[in-house]
Structure formats: structure tokens, C-alpha cells
Amino acid sequence: MTSPSPGAAPGRRAAYEARLRRRSALIAGGSSVAIVLAIVILVPMAPGWEAVKKSFFNLDVLMRTFPGLLDAFLMDIAIFAWCAPPIALLGLAIALCRDVRSPVLFPLRAFGALYTDIFRGLPVILVVYLIGFGVPGLGLPRPWNSPYIWGSLALIVVYAAYVAEVIRSGIDSIHQSQRAAAQSLGLSDADTMRYVILPQALRNVVPANMNLFIALQKDVALLSFIGPVEIFRQAGVYKSLMANFTPYVGAALIFLAVTIPATRYADYLMSRQRTRR
């Protein structure tokens, strides 16, 4: 009697899993196609579709306004570019304040907790209004009364609170034995944090911080409420000039063209991190 080869069972399991993946892919593809077809067929049957199509999906208006929207989007990118580094540095500083363990430095720990409680508890748009209108109201000379400066500061202080909490969660995820091992080697608390804890913690929180910076790219549009002419305000200008909402759709397409690849990259980083663990 011939005994089964050792690789037979793993081979059958691999074939079964391949069939299961193909079946899942076919079901997912079929359901997606069905939903898309339902939208394509049913939405144009709505009584007001022609009016909506003319107001929101006017190709002529889109082609005329799209170049201007792209130019305005450069301002969004510029604001994001000069906000991101201060957010990362301030968030790291607040996270380190919240992690101090010496009783002498308790005021720093209390400050970090108070900072994150306040700025995570306030809506971003409210902070933009308070800082963007409040500080220039002090009568500062140019350029210190610029809404670009104070609007950017509002984004920085709010997002730094979120980044700080993400970094702090990364620090807390490092097992206590790492600190004990570093101290047994004679490292000070500062050196332990710098050379042992932070390198691991920051690597662990890269995907989560990527998602925060994707959200920051979108929230730059909130500065339009205090004056800067970026893509959202430019779309509003075109909407008023042409009595048509299509420029807002164009702005949405531009945002999606940037945020969807960034989101997929963040998901890839999270998947790779899970695989590594």
C-alpha cells in the first residue's frame, strides 16, 4: 500500500485556499458590477437628474475652471508643506512631555495632558476662527496680521495634539523590559528614550501618522473661511461667477487624486507592519 506523500496535505490546502480566493474575488466583482450598473441605470431615471447634471456635472464648466483650480491647489500644498514639519516636532515634544516620569518634571506632564485635552476637544474650524480672527484683531503690523500665518498656526496646534497622542501610544507600546534592559546597561532616562524607545515607537506609528497628515491635507481647505484663496475658495469664486456647482466637483476630484494614493500607501504600511509582527 502506497503511503501519501508528506506534501500532499499542504498541496490540497493550498489548492482549496486558491479556489476560495477566486470564489471571493468573483463574488466581490459581481456585486460591485451590479451596484455600479444600478447607479448608472437608476440615477438618470430620477425626475431631477437633468437639473443636477447641469448644475454639478457640466463638462464645459469643468474644463474652463479646472486649470484655475489646479493653480489654487498649489496654495493648499504650500500650506500643508510648511505646517507638516512643525506639527511633527511639536507633537513629538508634547508626547515626550506626557511621558516624563520624574516628579520634578510633573508640570511638563500636566502641560502635555492639558494641551492634548484642549486641542483634541475643540473642532478644527473653531480653532481656525479663534486664532485666525483673534490674533490679527490685536492690530499687529504687516505681515504679522496675515491669515496665512495664523490659520497655519491653528492647524499646527490642533494636529500636533493628535500626533502627540499617536506618538505616545507608540511609546507605550514598547515593552517595559526595553527600558529595564537599557538602564541595566547604564543608559540614562534621556538616552533610553533617544536610542531605544523612540526609534521603535516612531517606526510603529508611521501608518497612523500618515492618516493624520492625509486629514491635514483636506483640512487646509478650512483656512478659506478666514481669507486665503486656496482651492475651496477658488471653487466658490467660480461657482458665483458661473452660477454652477461643477467647480466644487472639480475640487473634489483634485483632492481625491492626492488623498486616495496616500491612503492606499498608508494601508500598505499598516499591512506590512502587521505582517512583520
N, C-alpha and C positions, 0 to 999 in steps of 0.2 A: 504494500500500500504506500503510495507516494505521499509524503508529508508536505503540507503547504509551505511555500517559501516564506521566510521571515518578512519580506517586503510586500506580501500580498495584501495584508490588512491595511497598512498605511496607504497603499495604492488605491484600494477601494474607497477608503475615506476621502482621499484627495479627489477622486472622480465624483463622489457624492457631493462634496463641497463645491466643486466646479459646476455641477448641474444645478445646485441650489443658487449659486450666484447668478447663473444665466437666467434661471426662472425669476429671480428677484428683479434682475435688470429688465426682463421683458414686461413684467407686471408694472414696474415703475415707469417704463417708457410708454406703455399703453395707456396708463392712467393720465400721464402728462399730456399725451396727444389728445386724449378725449377732453380734457379740461380746456386746452388751447382751442380746439375746434368749437367747443361750446361757447367760449368767449367770442371767437371770430364770427360765429353764426348768430348768436342770440343778441349780443350788444347792438349791432347795427339795426336790429328789429325794434329797438326801443323808440318810442314816439319822438323823443327829443334828440336823437343821435345826430342828426344833421346840424343842429344848432351847436351841440357840444363839439362836433368835429370841426366846425368853422371857427369856434372860439378857442379851442385848445390844441388842435392838431392841424393848423393851417401851414402847409409846407412852404408856401411863398413867404409868409411872415418868418418862419423858422430860418429860411435861407438868408433873409435880409438882416436878421438880428444876430445870428449865430457868431459871426466874426467879432462883433462888439461884446458879446457875452464872454467869448474866449479871452479878449483883452482884459475885461473886468476880472476874470477868474485869476489872472496873474496877480492881482492885488490880494485875493484870498491866499494864494500860495505864498506870497511875500509875508503876510501877517502870520501864517502858520510857521514859516521858516524862522522868523525872529521870536516867536513865542515858544517853540518847542524846546530849545536848549535851556532857557530859564525855568521852564516847567520841570524839566528833568532834574536840574540842580536843586531847585527849591524843594521839590518832592523828596529827593534823597536826604536833604538836610532835615526836613520835618520828620521823615521816617527815623533818622538817627536820633533825633531829639526824643521821639517816643520810645526808643529802645534803651535809653540810658538807664543804668541800674544803681548808680551811686546815689545815696541820699542827698549828698551835697548838690547834685545836679537835678534834683526833683523839679525845680522851676522850669527847666527845659522840657522835662517830660510833660508837665502840666500845660505848658505853652503849646506843645505839639498836639496834645489831645484837644485843647480848646480850639486851635486853628482848624483841625480837621472837622470837629463838630460843627463849627460855624459855617465854613465854606462848602461842606458837603450837604448842609441842611438848607442852604439858600439856592433858589433857582438861578441858573446862569444869567438869564436875561435880567433878573432883578439886580444882580451884582454889576452887570454892564451898565444899567441905568444909574445906579447909585454912584459908581466911580466915574463913569463916562460923562455924567452931567454935574455931579457934585464937585469933583476936583477942579475942573475948568471954571466952575462958579466962584472960585476963590479969587478970580481976577488975575491969574498968572499971565505973564507976558508970553508972546510967541517965542519959540514953538511949544512951550510947556503947557499950553491950553489945547493942544491938538487932540481930537478924539481918537486918532490912531494910537497915540501913546497910552491914554487912559483906558481905552477899550481893550487894548492888548494886555494892559496890566490886569484888568478884570478877568480875562481868560486865564492869565498866568496864575493868579492867586486861587481861582476855583479849581483848575485842573491839577495844580500842584497838590491840593488836598487829596484828590483821588489817586494820583500817582504815589503819594506818600503811603496811603493805606495799602496799595498793591505791593510796594516795596517792603513794607512792614510785614505783610503776610508772607512774603518770600523769606525774610529774615527769620520769622517764627517757624517756618517750615524746616529750617536746618536743625538737626537733632542736637540736643544739649550736650551730647558726648563730644561734638566737634569743639565746643568751647572748652570743655574739660581737658581734651587732648592738647589743645593749643596752650592752655595755662600750664599743663604739666611740662611742656617744652620751654616754659619761661616767657611766653609772649604776654605782653600787656593786654589790657582790655581793648585799647585802641588798635594795636597790631592784630589782635584776634579778629576784630571786626574788619579791618582793612584787607588782611591777607587770607583769611579763612572763610568768614561768614559772607561778606558782601559778594565776592566773585561767584559763589554758588547761588546766593539769593537772587542776584541780578539776572543770572542766566535763567533761573526758573520763572521769572516774571516777565520775560520779554514778550511772550504772546499776549498776556493780559494788558501790558502797556501799549502794545501795538493797537489793540482795540480802542484804548483811550485816545490815542493820537488820531485814529480814524474819526472818532467822535469829535475831536477838536477841529479837524478839517471842516466838518459840517457846521459846527457852532461858530466858526469865523463869520458866517453869514449874519449872526445876531448883531454884529457891530454896525450893520447898516442902519439900525434903529437910532444910532447916535451920530450918524453923519458920513462915515466912509463909504465911498462909491465902489462897492465890490459887486460880485455877480448878482446877488439877490436884489440890491438896489437898482442896478442897471436893468435887470429884467423888469422891475417895477416902472422904470422910466419908459422902456419900450412899450409896456402894457398901456401906460397912459397915452403915449403918442399914437399908438395904433388901435386902441380900444380892443385889444385882443390878448388872451392869456397864454398864447403859444410861447412867448419868451420864457415864461416860468417853466414850461415843459423842456425847453432847450437848456435852461439852467439845471434842471433835474438830470438831464442826460449827461451833462458835463460832470456833475458830482458823481453820478453812478460810474462813469468811465474811470474815475480815480479811486473811488471807495471800494468797488467790487473786487478789483485785483488785489488791493491792500487787504481786504477782508479774507480773501482766499489764501493769501500768503500767511496771515495770522493763523488761520485754521491749519495750514500746513505745519507751521511751527508748533502748534499745540499737539497735532497728531504725532509729529516726530518726537516731541518731548514725552508723550505717553508711551511711545514705542521704546524709547531709550530706558524709561523706568521699568 
